[in-house]
């Protein structure tokens, strides 16, 4: 076999995948190529003499502090018409209202004994479309709940819980609207899970602004002991799949 | 945390950030800011510029996160944005004829021997201008390969070029740097020989 090229030696130095077996075996046996590899290594190792400075421990916080105001000025397009935390609530409320209207309409039709042959159509939406809206709204609600659970799980010691409290409170309101819709549509299992989540969210919504380390740990244990985050993620994923199928 | 674990954690968090969740985006900033700083520093050669590049990278990432298609990892995608920010910055700097590196950049953090400090100073005196002589693609590919440990496939994804082009950029960079560093390599070998 011919001696190895500089390119081969560079790939070997960096341990790139895909180096042929015969190339490796030649490198192991040929003294001339070994000498070339040592010379290359010596030069490339010199490049390690240039260290990048290590940013201080507050670097990430500093980056975020500078970034956050700029992000607030540029709300994500998905919410377009309504900034920040308000937007999801508007979307869920609108979706739930559509499904509620449809449910009420259907109940009315069934209760007076003159059930139509066709599926009820409200606001131009088929039953399937309403199911999809409900599934996606619920999935989004569980995503927001999951994010809150993650942040609480990653909380440190005693800290200000004012933001978490507000978010938990908003999620409770949102969840109640969704649960009402679920009950009306006969989906008691998911409504029951929303109940479980609501009990936890109410606890968070009712903590004082400043929470002790012990209280933080207790809330975290509550998340862990009920596998709440795991369940939220599973149900969110199932709803998302269901919404895509419809 | 290893790369695979980070990529798995990113998947869920990126999905939330795409929905406009700033808390999720903050987690991504915390996971990736330090790595991007090192990349930006090695691309620009300046600490303050590197900090600006990190800010700019995340701002662009936030604006464009809807376009992130998940084919490469989120970290690779950020590398791509950061490398492009740094390349734009280098071009602008070259236009201003301000091509010299800050010679006061710190050496290694640990307390090295006087010989080691001397060697580092010699290497940096040659390496930094040599890096500046590389083409933008060569420099970016070399920094990602040598300092960031990215594979050729990841470099090609980050730079948006074919794998062959990424590989040849690394080859050309190494050839040029070997040539520039040859005198120091000889001195280093001689010094090592004497010490043995």
Contacts between the chains, C-beta under 8 A, distances in Angstrom:
chain1	res1	chain2	res2	distance
A	6	B	171	7.4
A	6	B	174	7.7
A	6	B	175	6.9
A	7	B	167	7.9
A	7	B	171	5.3
A	10	B	170	6.8
A	10	B	171	6.0
A	10	B	174	5.3
A	14	B	145	6.1
A	14	B	146	7.7
A	14	B	170	7.8
A	16	B	151	6.6
A	16	B	152	5.9
A	17	B	151	7.0
A	39	B	185	7.5
A	40	B	174	7.8
A	40	B	178	7.2
A	42	B	185	5.4
A	42	B	188	6.8
A	42	B	189	6.3
A	43	B	177	7.3
A	43	B	178	4.9
A	43	B	181	5.2
A	43	B	182	7.2
A	43	B	185	4.7
A	44	B	146	7.0
A	44	B	174	6.9
A	44	B	177	7.8
A	44	B	178	7.9
A	46	B	123	5.1
A	46	B	127	7.4
A	46	B	181	5.5
A	46	B	184	6.1
A	46	B	185	6.2
A	46	B	188	6.5
A	47	B	123	7.6
A	47	B	127	6.2
A	47	B	146	5.9
A	47	B	147	7.9
A	47	B	177	6.7
A	47	B	181	7.6
A	49	B	108	7.8
A	49	B	119	6.4
A	49	B	120	4.4
A	49	B	123	4.1
A	49	B	124	6.7
A	49	B	127	7.5
A	50	B	42	7.8
A	50	B	120	7.6
A	50	B	123	6.7
A	50	B	124	5.5
A	50	B	127	5.7
A	50	B	128	7.2
A	51	B	106	7.5
A	51	B	107	6.6
A	51	B	108	4.7
A	51	B	109	6.9
A	52	B	37	7.5
A	52	B	38	4.4
A	52	B	41	4.6
A	52	B	42	6.0
A	52	B	147	7.3
A	53	B	41	6.9
A	53	B	47	5.7
A	53	B	105	7.0
A	53	B	106	5.3
A	53	B	109	7.9
A	54	B	109	6.4
A	55	B	33	7.9
A	55	B	34	6.4
A	55	B	37	5.4
A	55	B	51	7.7
A	59	B	33	6.3
A	59	B	34	6.5
A	59	B	37	6.9
A	60	B	29	6.3
A	60	B	30	4.6
A	60	B	33	4.9
A	60	B	34	7.1
A	63	B	29	5.8
A	63	B	33	4.9
A	63	B	51	7.8
A	63	B	54	5.8
A	63	B	55	6.4
A	63	B	58	6.9
A	64	B	26	5.6
A	64	B	29	5.4
A	64	B	30	7.4
A	66	B	55	5.7
A	67	B	29	6.7
A	67	B	55	6.2
A	67	B	58	5.5
A	67	B	59	6.5
A	67	B	62	7.8
A	68	B	22	7.2
A	68	B	26	7.8
A	70	B	59	5.7
A	71	B	22	5.8
A	71	B	25	7.0
A	71	B	59	7.7
A	71	B	62	5.5
A	72	B	22	7.8
A	74	B	62	7.1
A	74	B	63	6.5
A	75	B	20	6.8
A	76	B	18	7.8
A	76	B	19	7.3
A	76	B	20	3.4
A	76	B	65	7.9
A	76	B	66	7.7
A	77	B	66	7.0
A	78	B	18	7.8
A	78	B	19	6.2
A	78	B	20	5.6
A	78	B	66	7.7
A	79	B	20	5.4
A	87	B	20	7.2
A	140	B	19	7.4
A	143	B	15	7.9
A	143	B	16	6.3
A	143	B	19	6.9
A	143	B	21	7.9
A	144	B	21	7.6
A	147	B	16	5.7
A	147	B	21	5.9
A	147	B	23	5.9
A	147	B	24	6.1
A	151	B	23	6.0
A	233	B	12	7.9
